[in-house]
Amino acid sequence: MARTALVTGGTRGIGKAICIALKEAGYTVAANYAGNDTAAEAFSKETGIAAYKWSVADYEACVAGIGRVELAHGPVDILVNNAGITRDAPFHKMTPQQWRDVIETNLSGVFNMTHPVWNGMRERGFGRIITISSINGQKGQFAQANYSAAKAGDIGFTKALAQEGARKGITVNAICPGYIATDMVMAVPEKVREQIIETIPVGRLGEPEEIARCVAFLASDQAGFITGATLTANGGQYLV
């Protein structure tokens, strides 16, 4: 029986590419999304992957949503914490609500999704937790104190939880993408995009599928000796 993978923020951008890659690798895949019903319907029609709507910022909604996924597809063996938002502002203009929105989705959302599946993974002796952090969680970024703090927190969460899961067959890893050619990045004015590309040694933006391949590897049995790691995929823009 195929293992079940659940991808948050899975119907667009990097998340969509991850869902497709995991399905192609033979997993049963379910996608979570927060708000864009039209995109979710198009995603499911295109890929044949079921999409489930809830906010990862709400713990009880996560418990209920994961329950629906497991009822339909079986226990979650692979969790990809991909959902994330931005509320950018220079710190002196950042509101408490902008801070809370980003922390609650990008950091607390990782707890909210991982906690309900953790005991099941421990009991079954297998699990993969893969969290999509960011280059800006490694190096920081102007006007992103909230986002950078949350994504750095994801890395700390990964390192701590990896130590708890290791003897139970659960690996916990993070991936830090650089600038990827998603709709959000491609919506940036071309001149700004060119300035970004000038800072990337490989001379281009990354592709969502390149991040998806990283996820598919970390989800596999072949990656069973890798845990607590941060996989940096940024074209050489920031070297750790």
Backbone as CSV, one residue per row, in Angstrom:
resi,resn,N_x,N_y,N_z,CA_x,CA_y,CA_z,C_x,C_y,C_z
1,MET,0.837,-1.192,0.000,0.000,0.000,0.000,0.875,1.246,0.000
2,ALA,0.556,2.210,-0.843,1.376,3.412,-0.979,1.306,4.252,0.291
3,ARG,2.422,4.846,0.650,2.445,5.780,1.776,1.692,7.053,1.404
4,THR,1.138,7.685,2.415,0.352,8.892,2.205,1.179,10.121,2.549
5,ALA,1.156,11.093,1.644,1.860,12.359,1.841,0.837,13.486,1.859
6,LEU,1.005,14.416,2.780,0.149,15.592,2.891,1.024,16.829,2.738
7,VAL,0.650,17.697,1.809,1.421,18.900,1.497,0.570,20.116,1.801
8,THR,1.025,20.970,2.709,0.271,22.195,2.991,0.623,23.262,1.958
9,GLY,-0.345,24.132,1.681,-0.132,25.103,0.616,0.187,24.400,-0.690
10,GLY,-0.543,23.307,-0.930,-0.127,22.372,-1.987,-0.733,22.586,-3.351
11,THR,-1.573,23.588,-3.533,-2.286,23.695,-4.806,-1.689,24.705,-5.775
12,ARG,-0.680,25.445,-5.327,-0.054,26.448,-6.200,1.451,26.466,-5.971
13,GLY,2.171,27.026,-6.946,3.592,27.305,-6.787,4.432,26.101,-6.427
14,ILE,5.318,26.287,-5.448,6.206,25.207,-5.023,5.386,24.023,-4.504
15,GLY,4.324,24.308,-3.773,3.505,23.227,-3.229,2.910,22.336,-4.300
16,LYS,2.431,22.940,-5.363,1.876,22.157,-6.473,2.945,21.255,-7.082
17,ALA,4.131,21.810,-7.297,5.219,21.011,-7.862,5.583,19.857,-6.940
18,ILE,5.558,20.093,-5.622,5.854,19.037,-4.656,4.805,17.932,-4.746
19,CYS,3.538,18.306,-4.794,2.475,17.309,-4.902,2.656,16.437,-6.131
20,ILE,2.936,17.053,-7.252,3.106,16.303,-8.497,4.296,15.361,-8.404
21,ALA,5.413,15.851,-7.854,6.618,15.018,-7.742,6.374,13.823,-6.827
22,LEU,5.673,14.035,-5.726,5.410,12.922,-4.808,4.446,11.916,-5.423
23,LYS,3.461,12.407,-6.151,2.550,11.480,-6.832,3.318,10.652,-7.859
24,GLU,4.201,11.292,-8.614,5.000,10.577,-9.614,5.937,9.567,-8.964
25,ALA,6.324,9.824,-7.709,7.194,8.896,-6.983,6.422,7.729,-6.377
26,GLY,5.090,7.735,-6.525,4.291,6.594,-6.096,3.538,6.765,-4.797
27,TYR,3.563,7.958,-4.226,2.835,8.196,-2.983,1.375,8.547,-3.268
28,THR,0.523,8.274,-2.288,-0.819,8.823,-2.287,-0.716,10.226,-1.715
29,VAL,-1.169,11.224,-2.454,-0.922,12.614,-2.076,-2.234,13.338,-1.825
30,ALA,-2.227,14.147,-0.767,-3.330,15.070,-0.483,-2.740,16.456,-0.318
31,ALA,-3.469,17.461,-0.783,-2.999,18.847,-0.705,-3.923,19.641,0.204
32,ASN,-3.316,20.465,1.035,-4.068,21.428,1.840,-3.965,22.797,1.182
33,TYR,-5.005,23.602,1.335,-4.936,25.000,0.900,-5.793,25.830,1.835
34,ALA,-5.588,27.154,1.794,-6.247,28.018,2.775,-7.423,28.794,2.219
35,GLY,-7.344,29.275,0.940,-8.376,30.202,0.546,-8.804,30.235,-0.910
36,ASN,-7.927,29.891,-1.841,-8.223,30.084,-3.255,-8.938,28.854,-3.816
37,ASP,-10.256,28.855,-3.730,-11.036,27.702,-4.181,-10.883,27.445,-5.668
38,THR,-10.818,28.508,-6.456,-10.699,28.352,-7.911,-9.401,27.646,-8.271
39,ALA,-8.297,28.079,-7.661,-6.996,27.448,-7.921,-7.003,25.997,-7.447
40,ALA,-7.633,25.724,-6.314,-7.668,24.363,-5.787,-8.458,23.435,-6.706
41,GLU,-9.585,23.923,-7.207,-10.392,23.104,-8.123,-9.627,22.808,-9.410
42,ALA,-8.932,23.822,-9.928,-8.142,23.624,-11.144,-7.002,22.645,-10.888
43,PHE,-6.378,22.765,-9.732,-5.284,21.857,-9.351,-5.764,20.411,-9.314
44,SER,-6.867,20.160,-8.634,-7.367,18.790,-8.518,-7.786,18.222,-9.869
45,LYS,-8.388,19.077,-10.689,-8.803,18.628,-12.019,-7.584,18.267,-12.871
46,GLU,-6.524,19.068,-12.750,-5.312,18.835,-13.547,-4.527,17.626,-13.069
47,THR,-4.418,17.453,-11.755,-3.499,16.458,-11.194,-4.170,15.193,-10.692
48,GLY,-5.477,15.261,-10.429,-6.150,14.125,-9.815,-5.863,13.992,-8.332
49,ILE,-5.283,15.013,-7.724,-4.938,15.008,-6.298,-6.014,15.755,-5.524
50,ALA,-6.517,15.136,-4.467,-7.571,15.748,-3.659,-7.019,16.931,-2.869
51,ALA,-7.804,17.995,-2.790,-7.420,19.200,-2.056,-8.405,19.429,-0.910
52,TYR,-7.869,19.811,0.237,-8.655,20.000,1.458,-8.387,21.392,2.008
53,LYS,-9.449,22.098,2.379,-9.333,23.500,2.778,-9.359,23.664,4.293
54,TRP,-8.293,24.248,4.838,-8.284,24.739,6.217,-7.061,25.621,6.407
55,SER,-7.074,26.409,7.474,-5.955,27.291,7.796,-4.980,26.574,8.718
56,VAL,-3.714,26.529,8.341,-2.719,25.897,9.200,-2.465,26.721,10.458
57,ALA,-2.938,27.958,10.494,-2.777,28.802,11.680,-3.741,28.414,12.799
58,ASP,-4.679,27.546,12.523,-5.710,27.138,13.475,-5.482,25.678,13.861
59,TYR,-5.052,25.437,15.096,-4.705,24.074,15.517,-5.892,23.115,15.386
60,GLU,-7.044,23.514,15.866,-8.207,22.623,15.810,-8.609,22.318,14.371
61,ALA,-8.458,23.313,13.488,-8.750,23.075,12.068,-7.763,22.070,11.481
62,CYS,-6.509,22.128,11.920,-5.511,21.169,11.447,-5.849,19.758,11.909
63,VAL,-6.235,19.609,13.176,-6.608,18.297,13.694,-7.780,17.727,12.886
64,ALA,-8.783,18.567,12.639,-9.953,18.106,11.884,-9.596,17.809,10.433
65,GLY,-8.803,18.675,9.817,-8.427,18.477,8.417,-7.586,17.239,8.220
66,ILE,-6.614,17.030,9.103,-5.792,15.819,9.017,-6.664,14.584,9.206
67,GLY,-7.639,14.678,10.090,-8.566,13.558,10.275,-9.313,13.210,9.008
68,ARG,-9.740,14.226,8.267,-10.427,13.989,6.988,-9.497,13.329,5.981
69,VAL,-8.264,13.808,5.929,-7.286,13.239,4.992,-7.019,11.775,5.334
70,GLU,-6.829,11.490,6.614,-6.486,10.122,7.004,-7.673,9.175,6.824
71,LEU,-8.876,9.679,7.006,-10.062,8.858,6.772,-10.162,8.453,5.309
72,ALA,-9.787,9.383,4.420,-9.897,9.119,2.984,-8.694,8.359,2.422
73,HIS,-7.509,8.586,2.982,-6.280,8.092,2.336,-5.377,7.254,3.219
74,GLY,-5.692,7.150,4.497,-4.836,6.403,5.413,-3.923,7.336,6.190
75,PRO,-3.193,6.794,7.167,-2.344,7.615,8.030,-1.314,8.422,7.237
76,VAL,-1.065,9.631,7.703,-0.083,10.488,7.050,1.324,10.012,7.435
77,ASP,2.075,9.560,6.446,3.451,9.114,6.648,4.455,10.213,6.344
78,ILE,4.084,11.106,5.435,4.979,12.176,4.979,4.216,13.492,5.075
79,LEU,4.754,14.415,5.845,4.147,15.732,5.974,5.116,16.765,5.417
80,VAL,4.633,17.555,4.467,5.430,18.641,3.906,4.793,19.959,4.336
81,ASN,5.474,20.661,5.233,5.013,21.961,5.720,5.482,23.046,4.753
82,ASN,4.636,23.333,3.791,5.000,24.289,2.746,4.232,25.605,2.841
83,ALA,3.069,25.591,3.493,2.217,26.788,3.523,2.953,27.969,4.142
84,GLY,2.817,29.126,3.511,3.455,30.322,4.042,2.855,31.581,3.443
85,ILE,2.958,32.676,4.204,2.468,33.966,3.732,3.521,35.031,4.010
86,THR,3.368,36.179,3.379,4.196,37.344,3.679,3.299,38.520,4.022
87,ARG,3.790,39.340,4.918,3.169,40.620,5.266,4.310,41.612,5.469
88,ASP,4.971,41.966,4.365,6.226,42.710,4.443,6.013,44.165,4.834
89,ALA,6.917,44.664,5.660,6.943,46.079,6.034,8.230,46.343,6.795
90,PRO,8.855,47.517,6.607,9.972,47.876,7.480,9.509,47.805,8.930
91,PHE,10.398,47.433,9.824,9.991,47.127,11.189,9.302,48.311,11.877
92,HIS,9.760,49.527,11.579,9.142,50.676,12.250,7.716,50.938,11.769
93,LYS,7.334,50.305,10.665,5.965,50.422,10.161,5.162,49.127,10.334
94,MET,5.808,48.061,10.779,5.128,46.768,10.910,4.135,46.804,12.062
95,THR,2.931,46.298,11.808,1.901,46.275,12.843,1.960,44.953,13.615
96,PRO,1.456,44.939,14.836,1.364,43.670,15.562,0.587,42.605,14.785
97,GLN,-0.437,43.035,14.040,-1.207,42.059,13.272,-0.368,41.454,12.150
98,GLN,0.442,42.264,11.475,1.327,41.730,10.438,2.316,40.728,11.036
99,TRP,2.811,41.036,12.212,3.719,40.110,12.890,2.994,38.800,13.205
100,ARG,1.831,38.907,13.835,1.101,37.716,14.256,0.676,36.858,13.076
101,ASP,0.191,37.487,12.016,-0.276,36.719,10.858,0.818,35.804,10.320
102,VAL,2.020,36.350,10.185,3.122,35.581,9.599,3.627,34.517,10.570
103,ILE,3.791,34.872,11.836,4.254,33.895,12.822,3.253,32.756,12.965
104,GLU,1.978,33.080,12.997,0.952,32.053,13.220,0.853,31.079,12.056
105,THR,1.065,31.559,10.832,1.014,30.663,9.675,2.352,29.966,9.445
106,ASN,3.428,30.729,9.393,4.714,30.193,8.942,5.483,29.439,10.015
107,LEU,5.214,29.722,11.283,5.910,29.028,12.371,4.940,28.188,13.195
108,SER,3.935,28.813,13.786,2.967,28.030,14.561,2.246,27.018,13.676
109,GLY,2.058,27.362,12.391,1.431,26.422,11.472,2.208,25.128,11.342
110,VAL,3.531,25.193,11.459,4.356,23.977,11.392,4.094,23.105,12.618
111,PHE,4.006,23.727,13.790,3.608,22.975,14.985,2.207,22.396,14.819
112,ASN,1.277,23.232,14.382,-0.130,22.815,14.282,-0.326,21.612,13.376
113,MET,0.483,21.508,12.337,0.371,20.388,11.410,1.173,19.173,11.875
114,THR,2.322,19.402,12.472,3.197,18.286,12.846,2.705,17.574,14.097
115,HIS,2.225,18.336,15.055,1.826,17.749,16.343,0.758,16.662,16.192
116,PRO,-0.292,16.860,15.382,-1.329,15.828,15.289,-0.889,14.531,14.603
117,VAL,0.166,14.575,13.783,0.608,13.354,13.087,1.773,12.672,13.800
118,TRP,2.349,13.345,14.789,3.605,12.874,15.384,3.444,11.534,16.098
119,ASN,2.436,11.406,16.944,2.287,10.158,17.703,2.024,8.965,16.789
120,GLY,1.258,9.175,15.733,1.016,8.088,14.790,2.296,7.634,14.111
121,MET,3.133,8.585,13.735,4.425,8.232,13.138,5.291,7.457,14.131
122,ARG,5.289,7.890,15.390,6.063,7.184,16.420,5.575,5.751,16.587
123,GLU,4.261,5.580,16.609,3.700,4.238,16.802,4.010,3.323,15.629
124,ARG,4.000,3.884,14.402,4.248,3.063,13.215,5.729,2.880,12.918
125,GLY,6.583,3.672,13.563,8.026,3.543,13.371,8.529,4.096,12.064
126,PHE,7.764,5.041,11.507,8.197,5.678,10.259,7.531,7.039,10.124
127,GLY,8.297,7.997,9.627,7.722,9.298,9.323,8.729,10.183,8.638
128,ARG,8.201,11.116,7.876,9.025,12.132,7.220,8.345,13.486,7.437
129,ILE,9.050,14.379,8.111,8.593,15.753,8.264,9.549,16.625,7.470
130,ILE,9.046,17.330,6.481,9.874,18.181,5.623,9.260,19.572,5.624
131,THR,10.011,20.550,6.091,9.491,21.906,6.212,10.216,22.828,5.247
132,ILE,9.443,23.580,4.501,10.015,24.539,3.557,10.279,25.846,4.300
133,SER,11.539,26.087,4.585,11.952,27.343,5.221,12.277,28.338,4.105
134,SER,13.362,29.076,4.211,13.663,30.092,3.201,15.090,30.592,3.355
135,ILE,15.668,31.041,2.269,16.952,31.728,2.312,16.891,32.899,3.300
136,ASN,15.717,33.514,3.412,15.613,34.681,4.289,15.512,34.302,5.762
137,GLY,15.265,33.037,6.043,15.380,32.538,7.402,16.814,32.272,7.786
138,GLN,17.686,32.192,6.784,19.111,31.985,7.026,19.877,33.301,7.120
139,LYS,19.552,34.236,6.227,20.340,35.458,6.143,19.609,36.720,6.587
140,GLY,18.268,36.614,6.784,17.481,37.804,7.058,17.191,38.576,5.780
141,GLN,16.196,39.486,5.859,15.846,40.279,4.692,15.164,41.571,5.137
142,PHE,15.542,42.644,4.527,14.937,43.943,4.813,13.414,43.861,4.672
143,ALA,12.704,44.448,5.623,11.238,44.510,5.632,10.583,43.152,5.842
144,GLN,11.365,42.184,6.305,10.805,40.853,6.570,11.209,40.333,7.950
145,ALA,11.184,41.182,8.948,11.515,40.708,10.296,10.579,39.587,10.730
146,ASN,9.305,39.706,10.394,8.340,38.667,10.746,8.609,37.363,9.990
147,TYR,8.767,37.480,8.677,8.982,36.305,7.831,10.318,35.626,8.151
148,SER,11.379,36.427,8.282,12.695,35.859,8.565,12.711,35.176,9.925
149,ALA,12.052,35.778,10.917,11.992,35.169,12.242,11.254,33.833,12.196
150,ALA,10.134,33.789,11.487,9.361,32.554,11.389,10.150,31.462,10.675
151,LYS,10.792,31.813,9.579,11.515,30.808,8.800,12.776,30.339,9.520
152,ALA,13.420,31.222,10.278,14.543,30.794,11.119,14.044,29.869,12.218
153,GLY,12.859,30.178,12.768,12.259,29.305,13.769,11.962,27.916,13.232
154,ASP,11.577,27.831,11.967,11.333,26.527,11.348,12.593,25.667,11.358
155,ILE,13.734,26.299,11.153,15.006,25.559,11.152,15.316,25.058,12.568
156,GLY,15.116,25.903,13.574,15.330,25.468,14.946,14.394,24.340,15.344
157,PHE,13.142,24.444,14.940,12.155,23.386,15.181,12.633,22.073,14.572
158,THR,13.115,22.146,13.346,13.598,20.959,12.634,14.733,20.284,13.389
159,LYS,15.696,21.068,13.830,16.869,20.497,14.508,16.494,19.855,15.834
160,ALA,15.577,20.490,16.563,15.168,19.930,17.845,14.344,18.660,17.674
161,LEU,13.357,18.708,16.776,12.458,17.569,16.621,13.162,16.369,16.002
162,ALA,14.169,16.629,15.177,14.929,15.521,14.588,15.532,14.632,15.668
163,GLN,15.957,15.244,16.755,16.571,14.466,17.841,15.543,13.596,18.552
164,GLU,14.300,14.036,18.582,13.253,13.252,19.222,12.755,12.115,18.334
165,GLY,12.774,12.338,17.012,12.203,11.342,16.113,13.155,10.269,15.649
166,ALA,14.450,10.495,15.801,15.443,9.640,15.150,15.298,8.164,15.512
167,ARG,15.131,7.857,16.776,15.058,6.453,17.201,13.694,5.823,16.919
168,LYS,12.762,6.622,16.452,11.444,6.107,16.095,11.265,6.008,14.582
169,GLY,12.339,6.157,13.836,12.253,6.042,12.382,11.689,7.264,11.692
170,ILE,11.679,8.400,12.386,11.142,9.631,11.808,12.294,10.578,11.512
171,THR,12.376,11.036,10.279,13.362,12.058,9.944,12.655,13.403,9.829
172,VAL,13.374,14.452,10.219,12.828,15.801,10.213,13.863,16.713,9.567
173,ASN,13.523,17.288,8.436,14.468,18.097,7.678,13.813,19.371,7.159
174,ALA,14.652,20.340,6.823,14.178,21.607,6.263,14.845,21.859,4.920
175,ILE,14.141,22.557,4.061,14.694,23.007,2.781,14.581,24.522,2.745
176,CYS,15.660,25.182,2.357,15.662,26.641,2.261,15.809,27.057,0.806
177,PRO,14.690,27.285,0.113,14.786,27.767,-1.268,15.266,29.211,-1.312
178,GLY,15.931,29.543,-2.416,16.192,30.932,-2.732,15.024,31.476,-3.533
179,TYR,15.326,32.322,-4.510,14.266,32.913,-5.326,13.842,31.930,-6.415
180,ILE,12.570,31.547,-6.370,12.007,30.533,-7.258,10.975,31.189,-8.171
181,ALA,10.908,30.708,-9.401,10.029,31.319,-10.415,8.580,30.904,-10.205
182,THR,8.003,31.329,-9.093,6.586,31.124,-8.823,5.816,32.336,-9.339
183,ASP,4.493,32.248,-9.319,3.667,33.373,-9.762,3.980,34.635,-8.965
184,MET,4.239,34.462,-7.654,4.508,35.616,-6.804,5.790,36.337,-7.228
185,VAL,6.832,35.567,-7.483,8.102,36.176,-7.890,8.004,36.739,-9.304
186,MET,7.314,36.023,-10.186,7.210,36.490,-11.567,6.338,37.737,-11.678
187,ALA,5.539,38.022,-10.637,4.725,39.236,-10.638,5.541,40.473,-10.257
188,VAL,6.741,40.270,-9.763,7.629,41.392,-9.441,8.029,42.082,-10.743
189,PRO,8.128,43.402,-10.777,8.547,44.093,-12.004,9.838,43.517,-12.575
190,GLU,9.889,43.439,-13.891,11.018,42.782,-14.558,12.353,43.387,-14.144
191,LYS,12.410,44.686,-13.989,13.662,45.336,-13.601,14.131,44.856,-12.230
192,VAL,13.196,44.711,-11.304,13.538,44.215,-9.969,13.985,42.758,-10.051
193,ARG,13.285,41.975,-10.880,13.659,40.568,-11.059,15.078,40.450,-11.594
194,GLU,15.417,41.305,-12.536,16.773,41.286,-13.101,17.810,41.610,-12.036
195,GLN,17.482,42.530,-11.142,18.405,42.868,-10.064,18.601,41.685,-9.117
196,ILE,17.522,40.951,-8.878,17.623,39.754,-8.039,18.518,38.716,-8.699
197,ILE,18.292,38.489,-9.985,19.054,37.465,-10.707,20.543,37.801,-10.722
198,GLU,20.865,39.065,-10.731,22.274,39.471,-10.713,22.985,39.016,-9.435
199,THR,22.241,38.785,-8.377,22.842,38.344,-7.116,22.928,36.823,-7.003
200,ILE,22.425,36.104,-8.004,22.409,34.633,-7.960,23.524,34.113,-8.867
201,PRO,24.545,33.462,-8.311,25.678,33.031,-9.125,25.330,32.169,-10.330
202,VAL,24.302,31.322,-10.233,23.967,30.491,-11.397,23.268,31.295,-12.488
203,GLY,22.889,32.522,-12.187,22.367,33.426,-13.203,20.925,33.242,-13.597
204,ARG,20.121,32.657,-12.725,18.697,32.458,-13.043,17.931,32.226,-11.754
205,LEU,16.605,32.308,-11.861,15.742,31.890,-10.774,15.671,30.365,-10.720
206,GLY,15.353,29.853,-9.556,15.110,28.422,-9.453,13.739,28.066,-9.994
207,GLU,13.525,26.800,-10.259,12.226,26.304,-10.716,11.548,25.531,-9.585
208,PRO,10.230,25.637,-9.468,9.530,24.894,-8.413,9.858,23.401,-8.416
209,GLU,10.038,22.863,-9.602,10.330,21.427,-9.712,11.667,21.063,-9.078
210,GLU,12.593,22.019,-9.021,13.889,21.741,-8.394,13.739,21.581,-6.886
211,ILE,12.870,22.360,-6.279,12.581,22.192,-4.861,11.802,20.904,-4.636
212,ALA,10.890,20.611,-5.539,10.086,19.390,-5.423,10.965,18.147,-5.443
213,ARG,12.002,18.145,-6.264,12.900,16.986,-6.305,13.652,16.821,-4.987
214,CYS,13.987,17.924,-4.344,14.616,17.850,-3.023,13.673,17.187,-2.027
215,VAL,12.403,17.567,-2.068,11.407,16.985,-1.173,11.252,15.495,-1.440
216,ALA,11.143,15.128,-2.707,10.951,13.719,-3.047,12.113,12.871,-2.539
217,PHE,13.332,13.393,-2.619,14.481,12.657,-2.087,14.389,12.514,-0.571
218,LEU,14.124,13.604,0.129,14.072,13.543,1.591,12.922,12.668,2.084
219,ALA,11.880,12.521,1.278,10.751,11.661,1.647,11.055,10.184,1.451
220,SER,12.067,9.871,0.697,12.325,8.497,0.272,13.045,7.690,1.348
221,ASP,13.002,6.365,1.186,13.759,5.480,2.078,15.255,5.726,1.956
222,GLN,15.692,6.147,0.787,17.118,6.383,0.564,17.670,7.506,1.431
223,ALA,16.787,8.346,1.970,17.227,9.481,2.786,17.089,9.203,4.282
224,GLY,16.995,7.947,4.652,16.739,7.587,6.041,17.840,7.963,7.017
225,PHE,19.047,8.243,6.533,20.162,8.614,7.409,20.315,10.128,7.517
226,ILE,19.433,10.857,6.836,19.502,12.321,6.842,18.384,12.848,7.725
227,THR,18.756,13.477,8.825,17.755,14.093,9.697,18.377,15.280,10.426
228,GLY,17.538,16.286,10.696,18.027,17.510,11.316,18.806,18.393,10.359
229,ALA,18.700,18.108,9.074,19.486,18.817,8.071,18.705,19.992,7.489
230,THR,19.461,20.971,7.010,18.897,22.084,6.258,19.494,22.038,4.862
231,LEU,18.664,21.738,3.888,19.108,21.642,2.499,18.929,23.002,1.838
232,THR,20.022,23.620,1.450,19.997,24.953,0.865,19.947,24.842,-0.651
233,ALA,18.937,25.457,-1.253,18.751,25.386,-2.708,18.515,26.796,-3.226
234,ASN,19.604,27.543,-3.423,19.444,28.956,-3.780,20.357,29.422,-4.898
235,GLY,20.927,28.487,-5.658,21.770,28.873,-6.785,23.068,29.539,-6.390
236,GLY,23.481,29.348,-5.133,24.728,29.941,-4.664,24.591,31.370,-4.147
237,GLN,23.345,31.833,-3.997,23.134,33.219,-3.582,23.577,33.467,-2.148
238,TYR,23.413,32.463,-1.293,23.834,32.590,0.092,24.425,31.254,0.512
239,LEU,25.680,31.276,0.910,26.400,30.038,1.225,26.477,29.874,2.729
240,VAL,26.022,28.712,3.196,25.952,28.435,4.630,27.106,27.542,5.048
